[in-house]
C-alpha cells in the first residue's frame, strides 16, 4: 500500500482522537480554575509570545491552545475524583507505549519518514475498548471510515501544530536517517546524563571523521526537543554548523565555511533571530536580550576553528550568558569540556548497520559472513560502510567496492553507476547533457514528467552523486559533473532520449521566438497587459502566454485557474522577484476568489515595478469588486495623474479602463458632486466624451433619487440633465455600452416618476421623458442585458397606461410589446396579396451582453440578402421576435430605395408566417 495513504489515515484518526480528548474536557463542564495552574500559566505565556489572543476564562480557548501532552495533564487532573480517571491514565500509558507523541510529530512534518507501523499503532489505540468506555464514538467512526478508504484530511492548522517541541532550528533530515542510529546506546546514555546535569556547561563529542559524531548529537537532540521534560534542562536549542567540506561518493565537496570567531558570532546571531523571531543589532545585544533563557548552543564541526583559534574559542565560550550551555562535535579534543569519545562501531553493530542500510537501499540480501567481512575491511567506520554499499547497490562487486571505499572514496566508476539507473534518472542525465544548468521546472517541462517523478529521479541521482546541485537566487540548478559528461559523450545510455529531448528544447525555443514575433506583428505595446518582455526566462514566457490565452473578458474559468495556480505555485520560488509574474499569479488567485492573496500579489508587483499601469489597474478593479471603492479610486486617480487616461500611440484600451474605473469607483462611493465637478467639460474630451458623459448622467440620476419623493422640481431638473446628456451621446457617439448601461437605470427612474401626479403635471418633463424612452429603448437592448423581454414588457406596459396627450406608447408599435405571446402568422395567399417576399433567416447576431438582437439577416431562395430590424415587425411582439431561429420563414417588403450593391437590403415591413 502507498505509505502516503497510511500517513493520511493516521492523520485523520489521530486528529479525531485528539479532538475527542478536547471535547471530553469540554463535556465535563470544568472551569479553567480546575486546570493545573502552572500549566495554565505556561500556555498563556506561550500564546502571548506568539502574539495570539487567549481568553483564559474560556476552557475551549485554552484547549485549542494546548499540545497533546498538556491536554492529557488537564484531563487527568479534572477527572482525578471520577471513575473515568483510571481509563484516561491507561489511555495516556498507551500513547507512551505506542509512541503516539512521536507519530504525531512525524505527521506534522511532511519531510520526516513515515512507516506503516505508525498507522497500525494509532489504529490499535483507536480500536481499544477504552475508547468505548470513554464514549469517544467519533474516533471509532473515523477508524471505520479510514479502513474503508474514506479519508478526510484534517485541517492544515492542526497538521502544522506539533504536540510539543522545545524551540529549535535543528535540520529536518540527517545523514543516518535511512538506518537510524546503530550501536551507540551507551554513548547516547552518557550524553543524556551530561545534558541533564545542570552543572555541566560544556560538552564535547570527539571522534575521527565518518565515525558519527554529528549523527549521534542530532539524533539525540531531535528526540529530546519533543519531550516535555526537556524544558527542565534547556528551554531552546540553537544549532550552527562549521562544516567546511562534505565527503560524498563524488569526493570532497567544499562548503562555505566559518573561519573566525567574529564570523561564528554573526552566524549564531543570524540563527537566533530566526529561532526567536526578532532582530538583533549585534551579537552582544542578542546575548543580553537572551541572557535569561536556558539555551543549548550546539556547534557542529568545531575543529574548523580550533585548529587556528583555540584560545579565542575559549574566550568565546566564557563570554556566553551564564544560563547558556554549550555542546560541540569535533575531531580535536577540547579543554575545559566533558568529553564523550566515539570509537568505531563494534563488529556486531557495524554488521547490523550494513544489513539495515543495504535492505533499505533496496539492495540484494548478502550473506551475514559477507556483511561482517565488509564491516571489518571498512574498519567499522559507518560512512565507509555506507559508501561501499552505495557502490555495491550500483552494481559493483563487494571486493572492488571496498577497495574504492578504502583507497579513494572520491573516485567512482560512473559507468557502472549509470547502468543501474532508472528510466527517469537516465532521462534527467540526458536532459542535463543537452541543457546543462537546468532547474526542476525546466526539467519537468523538457521531459514531460511530473514533479514527483522528477523528484524521485533527482533523489536517485543525488544518492549516486552523478549530478551536482547549485543553490542560487534563481533556485536550484543541476549540472553534470565533468566526468559523467565525458562518459555520456562517448557512451550515451539512450540516444533516442537525447534526440527527443533536443527536439523538445528546439520546440520550446521556436515557441518563445513565435511569442516575440506575434507581439511585433500585432503591434502589442510594451505597456499592454498581454505584453511579454523579451528578456524573460523561457519557462516564464510560456507560462504567461498560457495565462493570456486563458483570459476572456478579464476572467479565467475556474478549471483553468486551478491548473494555472499549480504551475504558478511551482514557479514562485524562481520568479517571485519579477513584477509580471506576481501580476499574473494575482490574476489566477483572483479567479479562484482568493482575493486577499491576489491583493498581496498585486501589491508586490507594484512594489517591484511601480511604472507598470496594469498591476495598478487590476488591483483597482479587484478593490472595486471587494467594495473598497475609496482604495480603488485612489489607484485610478494615481493612474490619471500619470497620464494613463489618455490614448497612447492610437491605443485606447488602457485609457478606457482607467477612465471608466476612475468614474465608476466614485459613482459606487456616492461621490456624485465630485463626478459632476470633474466632468464639466465632458463634451470636449474627444474619444472619451461618451464614457465620461455617461457617468455624468448617472451622477445626475443618483442625485435625483434623493429628491424624487419630496422635491419634485429639483428631481425633474436633475433627471432632465441626465436624459439630455444621454440623448446627446446617442446622437453623437452612438449607442456605446456605458451610455446604454446608465440608460436602463434612468428608464426605470423615469417610469417610476411618471406614475406620480407631480411629474405628469409637468408636461414639458413628461413629454421629454417619454420621447427619450421611445427613441432609445429598442436600440439599447442589443448592448445590455434587459433580462430578455421581461423588463421591456413591464416598462412599456406601465408607460402605455400613462394619461398623457400624444403618449407614444399608445401606438400600435408599442402595443405589440404588451400583447400576449400568441400571434397570427400570415399564410401564402396573404404573402401574394401583399406582394411580399418569403425569406429564410440565416443569421442571428448575438450582442455582447444580451441573448437577443434587435436585428437579423435573411435570404431569398435566390440568395438575395436582407437586413431585418424589429421596428419593422407588423404582426408580433418582442417575445415573438426573440423566438425567431435560423431557417425560420418570414415575409418581408424590401426597401428598394435604400438598396446598395454588396450590402444586405433593408426592409420596411416584416411579417411572421404560419411556417414560422
N, C-alpha and C positions, 0 to 999 in steps of 0.2 A: 504494500500500500504506500502511496505517496506520503512521506513524512509530514508534508505540509498540511495534509488532511487531518492527521492526528494532532498536529500543532493547533489547528483551528478548533477541533473538537475539545481539546484540553482547555483552550482559552474560553470557549463558550461555557463549558460546565464549571470551570473554576470561577468564572465571573458570576454565575448564578449562585454558586456556593458561597462566595464572599458576600454577594448581595443579600442572600438569605440570612447570613450571620448578622448583617446590619439591620435587617428587618426584624430579626429576633429581638435585638436590643430595643428597637422602637416599640415592639409589641408588648414589652414588659412595662411600658409607660413609666420607665425610670426617668428621673431628672438628672441633669448633669452634675448636680451636687452629689449624686450617688457614685459618680465615676471616680477612679483613683485620682486624687488631687494632683500629685506630682506629674502624672502622665498628662493630665488635662493642661497643666501649665506648659509642658513641653510642646504639646500640639499648638497651643496659642502662640507661643514664641516662634515656632517654625512657620506658621501661617503669616505672622507679622513680618518676618524676614523676607518672605516671598511676596509681600505687598498684596496679600489676599485677605478679604474681609471675612471675619468669622464671628457669628453671634453665639457666644459661649453659653447662652441660656437655652439654646435650642439643641436638643440631643441629635436631631437629624443632621444639622450643620456640622457638629463635632464628628459624628460617624463618617460623614463624607470626607472629612479631612484626615482620617486615621489610616495608618498602614495595617496590614493584616495582623501582625503580631500585637499591635496596640488594640485592635478590635477584640482579640481573644482576652487581653488583660481586662478590658472593660466588661465583657460579657461574663467572665468568670467572677469578677468582683460583685456585680449586681445580682448574680444568681447564687451566691455562696450559701444562702439560707434556704435554698429550694432543692427539690428532688432532681431538677434538671442539671444541677451543678456537676454531679459526677459524670454525666454523659458528655457535658461540654469539656470537662477535663480529659475524658477519654478521646474526644474528637481532636483536641489540641495535641494529644500524645500521638495520634495517628498522623497528624500533619508533620510532626517531627520525625516519626519513624519513616514515613514515605518521602521525606524531603520536599514537602509541598512549597516551603518558602523558596527553595532554590528553583523549583519548577516555575513558580510564579514569576521569578525574575528572568528566567530564560524566555518565557512567553513575552515579557516586557521588552526584550532586546532581540529584534529580528536577526541580528548578526550572530547570535550565540547558537551553537549547535543544539538541535532538538533531537532527542532519541525517543523511539516509540514507547519505551518503558514508562516515560513520563505520563503518557495518556492512560496506561493501564493502572498506574498508581492513583491518579485522580479518579478514574472510574471505580476503583476498588473502594475508595472512601465514599464516593457518591452513592454506591450501592449498599453500603454498610447499614445494618438495622438501626444504628444510632440516628441516621437521617430521618427514618420513620418516627422514631421515638420523639425527636425534636420537632416533628411536624413540618419539615422542610420539603414540602411536596414539589416546589418549583425545581429543586435540584434533581429529584427523580425524573420529572418530566423532561428536563434538559438532557439528562443522560439517555433517556429513551430516544429523544429526537436525534441526538448525536449519533447513536448507534444505527438509526435509520438513514443517516446521511443528510438529515435536515439541519444543516449547520447555519447558525446565525452568529456572525462575528460581533463580539462585544464592542462597546463604544471605544473610539480611539483614545479618549482621555483616560479610560481605565487601563488600556494596554500600556500607555506611557507611564502610568503611576506604579512604581515599584513598591513592593511590600515593606521594604526597609533598606536603606543604604546610607552608610556613612558617606558624606560628600567626598568625591574623589575624581581624579582625572586619569585613572588607570586606562590603559589601552583596551579596546574591545576584544581583541584576539591576541593569543600568544603562540609562539612557535611550537610549543608542545601540545597544543590543543587537540591534535588528532589522536594522541595516545593517552593524554593525561599525564600527571607527574608519576613517574615509576621509581620505586626503590629509594625514596627519600623520606620515609616516615619518621625516622629518628631525628633527622635534621629539621623536619617540619616541627616536631615536638619541641626541640631545643629553641627554635626561632620563636615559636609562640610563647614559651616561657619567658624569653628575654623581652618580648613586646609587652607582656603582662606586668613585668617588673618595672614599676614606675621609677625606680632608682637608676635604671639603665638608660642613659640618654643617647649613647652612640652604639650602633650595632653594625657589624661588617660581615658580609658573606663573601668569603675569599676562596678562589679556585682558579685553575688554568682555563683557557678558552675552550668552549664546547662542552664543559662538564655540566652546565645547567644552573649557574648562579641566578640569572635573571628569571628563568623558568620557576625556580623554587620560590623566589621572593614574590613574583607576580601571582603565582598560583595561590599562595597563602593569603596574600592581601585581597585578592579577588573574592575569596571566601569570607574573610573577616569583615569586609565592608558591608556584607549583607546580614551580619549577626547583630542584634540589638545590644548585646553585652559589650561589643567592641567600643562603644562610646565611653566605657569606663576607663579605657586607657589611651584612646585618642579620638578626637572629635571629627577630624577630616584627614585625608591622605593626599599629599601633594607629590606628584611624580614628575621627575625630569630625567632625560636620558642624555648621557655624554658619549654615546657610541659614535665612533669615527668611521667604522667600517663594518661591513656585514659579510660574513663568509657564506657564500651560496654555491650552488652547483656550477655556476658560471665563473666563480672566482671571488676575489676580494672586491667588494663593492664599496667605494668611498662615499661617506655621508658628510653633510655639513656638520662641523664639529665645534665644540666649545673649547677654547684654548686658554682662557684666562679666568680668574676669579670674578672679574668685573662682568664678563660675558655670562658666567654662571648666575650671578645675581640678577642680571637682566632677564635671563630665561626663567628663573624662579618667579620673578615679579610678573612676567607675562602670563605664566601658567596660573599664578594665584589670582590674577584679575579674572581669568576665565572661570576658575573654580568658585570664587567668591561673588562674581557678578558685579564688581565695582572697579573703578580705575584708581591706580596709584601713581603719584608723580615720580616716585623713586622707590628703590629697594628699601631704604631706610623708613620711608613713610609706611610701606607695606608691613614691615616688621613692627612698627609702632602700633598701627591700627589692629594688627592681628596678634598682639602680644598676649592677650588674654585667652586666645584659642589654643587648644591642645592639638597641635598639628604634627602629624608624622611626615617628615620630609624624606622621600625615598629618591636617592640619586643612583642611577644605574651606570655602570662602567666608569667608576671614579678614577681608575688608573690613568685615564686621559689627562687628568690634572695632576695627579700625584707624582708623575714622572718628573715634572719641572717645577711644581708649586706646592710641595708637601707642607712647608712651613706656612705658606699663605692659606692653605686649606685649613690647617689647624686654627689659625686666627679667625677664619670664616666661621668655623663650627662654634668657636667660643662666642661669636657675635650674635648667634641665633637667639631669639627670645627664650627665656628660661623654661617656659612650658612646652616649647617645641622639642621634638625628638628627631634623631637623625638615623636613617638606615641606608647603607650603601652596599653595592656589589663592586668587587674589584679583583683584578689579578694580582694586585700588590697588597701586602699587609699594611694595616693602618694602625698607628699608635693611638692610645687612649680610647680604644673601642673594645667591645665584647665581640670576639671573633667566632664565627662559625665557618670552619674549613670544610670544603666539599672534596671528597676523593672520587675517583672513577667509581662507577656502579659495581656492585658485586656481580659475579658472573651470572648468578641466578636472575637478578633484576635486569641485567643487560640483555640476557636471552629473552626475558619476558617483554622488554621494550621492543626488541627486534621482531618478535612474534606479533605483538599488537600493531606495530607500525605497518608491517607487511600486510597484515589482514585488512587493516582499514584503508590501505592504499589500493586494495583490490588485487594484490599480488598473489601468485601461486603459492600454496602452502608448502613450506620447506620442512624437512626432517629436523627434529629437535637438535640432533647432534650437529647438523649443518649450521643452525642458528647459533648454537653455543660456540662453535668454532669461529663463526663470523664475529661474534661479540668479543672473543679473546683476541683475534687478529686486529680488531679495531680498538684494542686496549680498553674496552668497556666505556669508551667515550660516546655519549649519547648522540652528539652531532655527527661524528664519523659513522656511527651505525645508520643513522637516517639517510645520510648522503649515499652510503654504499647501497642501501636498499632502493634508493631512487634510481640508481644506475641499473640495478637488477630488474626492477619493475619495468624499466625501459627496454629490457631485452638482453642485457649483457649477462655473461656468466659470473657467478659469485667470485671466483679467484681473481678475474680481471677487475671486477668492481672493487674488490678490497685493495688491489694494487693501486688503482686510481685514487681511492679514498685516502690511502695512507701516504702515497708518494706525491701526488699532485692533484688535490681535490679540485683546484680551479680549472682543470683541463678535462672537459667532457668530450666523448666521441659523439658529435652531433648526428652523424649518420645513423647510428643505432637508435638514438632517441627519436628521430623523425619517423623511423619505421614503426614505432609503437603508438603513434598519434592517432586520434580520432579524425573522422572526416571534417568536422567543424574546425579542429585545430589546424589541419592541413590547409583548409581554405583561408584561414586567417594568416598563416605563414605566406601563402602565395599572394594574398592581398597586400601584405606589407612589403613583399618583394616588388610588386608593381607600384604601390603607392606607400612608400615608407613614411613614417611620421604621421600616421592617421590616428584619429580619436575613435572612441567606441561608436559614436553615431555614424561617422563616415563608414566604418567597417560594416555596421549593420546594413546600411543602405547599399553599399557596393556588393555585399554578399547576399542581400535579401534574406537575412536571417533575423530571428527575434533577439532582443537584448538578453533574454535568458540563455539562449543557445550560445550567443557570443560570450556571455559571462563564463559559461562552462568551458568553452574553448580557450579563453584567456587564462582561466584558472589552471587548466591543464598545461598550457604553455609556460605559465609562470612557475609551476611546480618543477618543470624541467629546465627552466632558465634559458629557453630559446629566444625569448624576447626581452627587451628592456622597456621600462616604463619611466617616462619623464613627466613630472607634475609641474605645470606652468600656470600662468594666469588664465590660459585658454582651456585648462582642463588636463586630463591625462592623455599623453601622446605615446604611442607604441612604435618601437623600432626593432628591426632585426639586428642582432649582433653581427659584426663583420664576418665572423667565422661561418655563421649559418647562411649569410648572403652569398659567400663564395661557394658554399656547398650547393645551395639551391640553383645557383647559376649554371653549374655543370651537371647537376643531377636533380631536376625538378621532380617532385613527388607525383604531381599530376598536372601535365602540361595543358589538359583541357580546362581545368580550373583557372589556370593562368590566362588562357585565351578568353574565357568567359568574363573574368574579372577585368581584363584590359578592355574588352568590349563595353562593359558596363561603365567603366570610367570614361571612355570616349563618349558614350551616350550622354552622360551627365554633363560633360563639357559642351556638347552640342546644345543641350537644353539651356544651359546658362548663357551660351552665346546667343541663342534664339531669344531669350528674355531681353537681352540688351538690344537686339535688332528690332524686336517688336516695339519696344519703347521708342526707339528712334523713328520707326516708320509711322507710328501713331502719334508722334509728337507729344508724348507724355511729359509734361513739365516736371522739373525736379521737386517742386513743392506740392505735387498732387499726391493724394493718399495711396494711389496704386503704384507710385514710382518706387523702383527697387534700385538702390545705389550700386554702381558698377563694382565698387571696391569691396563689397560684402563677400563673406565666405560662401563658397559654392553651395554648401548644405543649406545655409540660411536663405540664399536666393530661391532655391527650390521650395523651401517651406513657405516663404512669403508669397510665392507665385500660387501655390496651392490654396493659401488663405484667400488671396484676391479672387481666385476663381470660385470660391465657395460663398462669397458675399453677394447677396441680391438685395438691392434697396437697403443697404446698410444693415442687413441682418443675415445671420447664419442659421441654418436648420440645426436643431438640437443634435441629431445623429452625427452630423458632420462636425459640430463643435466638440463633441465628446472625443472623436478620433484626433482632431487637431489639438485638443488640450493635452492629450498624452504626448504628442510629438513636441509641443512647446515645453512641456514639463521636462522632457528628456534633454532638450537643448538649453534649458535655463542656466545651468552652471557654466555653459560656454559663452552665451551671448547676453547675459543679464546686464552687461555694461553698455549695450547698444540700444539706442533710443527706438529705432524702428522695430526691433524685436519686442521690446516691452509694450509698444503701442499695439502690435499685432496680438500679443498674448492677452492684453487687456480686452481686445475686441472678442476674442474667444471666450474669455471669462464672463464678459457681459452677456454673450449669447447663452451662457449656462446659468444666468441670473446670479452669478457670484459677484454682486455689484461692489461690495467693499474691496474685494481682491482686485477687481478691474480698476477701481478708482486709484488704488495704490500703484498699480502698474502704469496707468496714465501719468500719474504724478512723477513716477520715476523716469518715464520717457521725457517729460517736460524738463525735469532737472538735468538730464543728460544733454538734451538739445532744445533749448528754450526758443530757438528760431523756427522750429517746425510748427506750422499752424495746425496741422492735423491732429496732433495729440490734444491740443487745447480745445479744438472743435469737438472731438469725440468725448472728451471729458465733460465739456459743457452740455452736450446732448445727454450724457448719462446723468449729470446732475439734474437736468430738467426732468428726465424720466423718473428720478427719485424724489421729485417735488422740491428740490433745493434750488429754487428759481433765482435767489439772490446770488448764490455761488455761480450758477450758470451765466447770469447776466454779467458778472464781474469778468469772467473769462472772455465772453463775447465783446465786452467793452475794451478789454485789452487788445483783442484782435482788430477791432475797429480803429483804435488809436495807432496801431501799427500799419494801418492801410490795407488790411486784408478784406475790407468791404468793397474794394474796387477791383474791377476786372484786370487781369494781367495777361498781356500778350494775346488778347482776344478771348481768353478763357474766363468764364464767369462761375464755374462750379463751386469753387471755394467761397467766392464772394457771396454767392446766393445763399449758401449755408450760414455764413456769418451774419448777413443782413436779416435773414429770416429768424435765426436764433436770437439775435440781438433784440428784436422787437417782440417775439413770442414769449421770451422769458419775462419781459416787462408786463406783457398782457396777462400772463398767468399770475404774476406777482401783484396785480391790481394797480400798476403804476400808469394809469391812463393819462393823467395830465402830463407826465414825463414823455409819453409817446407823442401826444399832441404837440408838445413843445419842440421835440426833435424832428417831427415830420412836417413842419410848416411849409417847407419848400419841396414837398414830395413831387410836384409836377415837373421840377427841373432836374430830376435825378436820372434821366435817361433810361438806361436798361432796367433799373430797379424802381422806377416810378410806380408801377402797378403793385409791386410787392409792398413797398412802404405805404402806398395809398391804402392798400387793403387793411393793414394794421391800424392806420389812422381811422378808417371807417369802423373797425372793430372797437377801437377805444371810444369813439362817439357812442356807439351802440351800448357798450358796457356802462358808460356814464349815464345814458338814458334810463337804464334799468333801475337806477336808484331814485328816479323821479316819476316813473310811469304811473304810480298809484295816486300821488297827491300833488304833483307839479306838472300838469299836462303840457303847458306851454313850453316848459324847459325840455321835457322829454321829446316833444314834437320838433323843437329846434335841433336837438342832438341827432334824432333819427333822420331828419331831413338832410343834415350834413352827411350822415353815413351813406344814405342811398344816392345822393348826388355824386359823392366820391366814387362809389362803385359803378354808377352809370357811366361816369367819365372813363373809368378804367376799361369797362366792357367795350366802349366805343373806340377808344384809342389804343388799348393794349390787347384787346381780345379777351376771351374767357380763360384767363390764366387761373391756375389751380388755387392760389392763395386767395384770390378775389372770390372765386366760386365757394370756397370753404366758408368764408365770412358771410357770404350772401345767404347761405342756408340758415344761419343763425338769425340774420336780420329778417328773413321771410317769416320765421316763427314769431319774432317780436312784433312785427307789423300786424300779423294776423291776430295776435292777442290784443293789441291796442285797438284795432278797428272793430272789435266786438264790444267796445265801450263807447258810450254816448259822447263823451267829451272829445274823442278823436274823430268820430263820424261827423260831428257838427262842424269840424274844421274841414270844409270841402276842399280847400287847396291841398291840405296834407293828405286827406283820404284819396283824392284823385291821383296825386303824385305817387303815393304808396302803391295803389292798385296798378297803376300804369307800370311802375318799376317791376312788380312781380310778374305782370302779364308779359312784359317784354323779355324777361330774362329767365323765367322758370325753366322752360324746356331746354334752353341751351346750357344751363348749368348742370343738368342731370348727367351729362356724359363726362363730367370731370370730378364729381364727388359722389359719395355713397348716400343715396336717399332712402336706404333700406327698401330696395326695389320700388314698388309703386305706392306703398302704404303712406309714406309721408306726403307725396304729391296728391294722392287721392283725398287724404284728410284735409290738406291745406286748401285745395280747390273747392272742396265741399263746403268748408267754412266760409270762404270768400264769396262764393256764389249766393250765399244767403244774406249778404250784407245789403241793406236797403239804401243804395247809393245810385244816384242818377248815372246812366251810361256805364253801369258796372260791367267791365269787360268779361267778368267770369260768369255772366249770364248768357254768353254767346254759345252757339251750338258747338263750337270747337271745344270749349271747356266743359260743356255738359257731357261730352264723351268721357271725360275723366271720372265723372260722378255716376255714370250709368253702370248697370250691372255688368258682370263679366260675360254675359251672353252677347252674341252678335248675330246679325242676319247676313250671311255671305251672298253675294250675287251669283246667279247661275250663268251658263254660257250664253243664253239668249240675251240677258241683260248686258253682257260684255259686248255683244254685237250691236245692240240697240244704242249703247252709249259710245260706240266707236272706240272701245278700249283695246289695249294690247295685253295679252297674257304674258307674264314674265315668271321666271323661276329664280327664287332667292339663291344667290351664290356666295355671299359673304356677309357675316355679321361682325363688324369691327367691335372689339372689346375695349371699352375705355379703361383708363389707368386705374380708376378707383371704384368703378361701378359695374355691375353684372350686365347691364343692358345699355345699348347705344340708341341715340335718337335717330340715327340714320343707318341704312343698309344698302347693299348693292344687289342688283338682279339683272338677268339677261333674258332676251327672247330666244326662241329656238334657233334663230338665225345668228345668234352670237352678239347682237347689239347690247351694249351695256348701259344701265340706267342707275341714277342716284336717287334714292327714295328717302324722304325725311318724314318723321312722324307728323309734322304740321299738316301734311297733305292727306292724312288718313281721314276718309269720309264716313266709314261705317263701322268704326270700332273705337275702343279707348286704349289708354296706355297699357292696361293689363293685357289686352289682346295683342298689342304691339310687342310686348315682352315675350309672348308665346310663339312668335314667328321663328321658324327654324330654316336652316339651309334646305333647299329643294322644295319648300312650300311654294304654291302657285298663287300669285296676286294678279290683280288687273290694274293697269295704270293708264293715265293720259299724259303723254310726253309734253315737255315744254320745248317745242321746236325752235322757238325764238332764241333760246339760250344754248342751243346745241353747238359744241366746239369740237373740231377734229381731234381725235385721240383722247377725248375725255368722256367720262360717263355722262349721259344726258340727264338733266334734272327733269322732274315730273311735276305736274300741277294738281293731280288727283291720284289717290291710291284707294283701292277697294279690296277688302278681304273677300275671297271667293268661297264657294261651297267646298272646294277642294283644299282650302287652307287648313 
